[in-house]
Amino acid sequence: MKKQIRSALAFIILMGFVSLFSDIVYEGARSIAGQFLGLLGASAAAVALVAGLGEFIGYSFRLVSGYLADRTKKYWLFTLIGYGMNLFAIPMLALVGNWQLAFVLLIAERFGKALRKPARDTMMSYAAKQVGSGFGFGLEEALDQIGAVAGPVFLSLVLALKSGEEISKYRFGFAILFVPAAVSVALLIIARILFPAPSQFEKDSQDVEAKGKFSRKFIWYLIAICLIAAGFADFPFIAFHVSQEKVFAASLIPILYALAMGVDAAAALVFGKLYDKFGVTILMVSSGLTAMFAPLVFLTKNPWVIAVGISLWGIGMGAQESILKAVVADIVPKERRGTAYGIFNTLFGLAWFLGSFTMGILYGISIVAMVVFSIMMEVFAIVALTRLKK
């Protein structure tokens, strides 16, 4: 048993480093993609279309890929093909000469992530069950966030230090991302060789739900995660607000994001471990803490109070990436988990989009109304989560 636990932990750490290097690639690319499209001649509407359509495809196709992964049991195939598209589409941006082709590659990157995400989460869930679902996903998220911070920082340094034409700097930045992309894929291939059947980490379910409908508990959980997502603002929205209010210098806003990501990584580990001990109660606690970020960020101009609010936002991010996926692993049989993760990711993304859109509208009418909306969504989510305790 101890050998299997060590093996599962090794798989989680290895996949965590896959995430670390892959996040350097696409989080780094996302930090400069808008500017690059502009240099290629894309209009503001075109840039918005690329971002919006990419996110829509990135979440909606997970319904299909999760279902197909469960039907075929080819989890590694979906993961390998998805990562290949997800990662190598980015360095190819260095070769494009027009924004239309860049558009295609950026959409391909999002499609690749949609293809591999449910299958990858499913394999991770098998290993996480050996070490504690919360801790397993929390450890993976902590490593993931190192890459999420390193990518944009690395690209900003490349742009600052590279000489030459502006567009050539961006091309060089995308080209150099081939290195972490190759490292990530190499680690993924090693993981495939060392762990050809991650499903063996977890015994087959004897639950009739494995072949029937999803349980009421899972339905209530989907309602709860949609409410959590709807009340959770994107960081660009937060950055827009503090920039408009001139609370921080523009150069400090990336530091605030780094602060949030650092808190995210720590929270994923801490709250993941606490979830393994106390269950869904910890998700309710993290949702309660997350509810407080909006008033602290949007209803004050005190920089220290805003920093605390952004830290609470980071706690919410960490909890989302560790506990939310861990709960799916604990309440859905392994035979249907790919489908479950596909549904989970799609609805979460849709709810986040609709909630962000609503908060954007309310922000223009009344910031207080927007804050109330954010808090109420988290409160309603906590109420829905109580159904999981029955």
C-alpha positions, 0 to 999 in steps of 0.5 A: 500500500505504501508503495502505491501511495509513493507511486501515486505521489510521484505521478502527481509531482511529475504531472505537476511539473508538466503543468509548471512548464506548460503554464510558462508557455501559455500564460506567458503567451496570453500576457503578450498575445493581445499586443502582438495581434495589434502589431499585426494589424488586428482591430480591438474587435478582432482581439476581443473576438479571439479572446472570447471565442477562444475561451468559449471553445476552451470550455464548451468542447470539454463536454465532448472531450470528457464524454469521449475520454470516458467512452474510449478510456483513451485518457493518455491519447486525449492528454498527449494530443491536447498538450501537443496542440496546446503547447506547440501552437504558441511557438508557431506564432513566431512564424505568422505574418498576419493576424488571421493566422495568429487567430487560428493558432490561438484558437488551436491552443485553447482547443488543445486545452479543451481536448486534454483537460477532462482526461488529464483531470481524470487521471490525476483524480485516480492518483489523488485518491491515494494521497487525499484528493484535496492534497493531490490536486492542491500539490499539482496546483501549487506547481502549476502556479509557479509556471503561471507567474514565471511565464509572464515575468519571463516574457516581460524580461525578454521584451525588455532586454531584446533589441530590434523592432517591436514585432521582432521582440514578440516573435523572439518571445514566442519562439523561445517558448518552444523550450519549455513546451518541449520540456513539458511534452518530454515530461509528459511522455516520461509520465506515459512510459512510467505510468501507462495505466493511472486508473490502477491507482483506484479500484473500480466502483461498485456503485450503480451510478457508474452506469446510470444518472449522476447523483443528486449530490453531484447536481447540487454541487454543479449548482454550487460551483456555478454560483461560486464562479458567477460571483468571482471577478477576473483579475483583469477586471480588478486591475482595471478598477485599481488602475481607474482609481489610481490606487497603485502605479501601473508598474505595481499591478503585475506585482499584485497579480504575482501576490495573488498567484503566490497566495493561490499556490499556498492556499491550494496546498493548505485548503486541499489538505484541510479538505481531506480532513474536514470535507466540504465544510472547508469549501464553504469556509473558502467561499466565505473568505472569497465573498469578502474580496469584493468589498475590500477591493472595490469599496475602498481606496486604501492600498493595504486593504485592497492588497488584503482583498486581492489575497482573499481573491488568491485564496479563492483561486487556490481553493477552486483549483484544488478543492473543486476538482477534488470534490468531483473525484470524491462524489463521482465514480471513476468510470464516469469521471471524465464526463463529470469533469467535462460538465464541471469545467464547461458549466464553471466557465460559462457561469464565470463568463456570465457572472463577469459580464453581469458584474461589468454591467453593474460596475457601470451602474453602481459599484455597491450593487456589483459588490452585493451581487458578488457577495450574494453569489458566494452566499448562495453557493454556501447554501447549495453546498450544505446539500452535500453534507446531507 
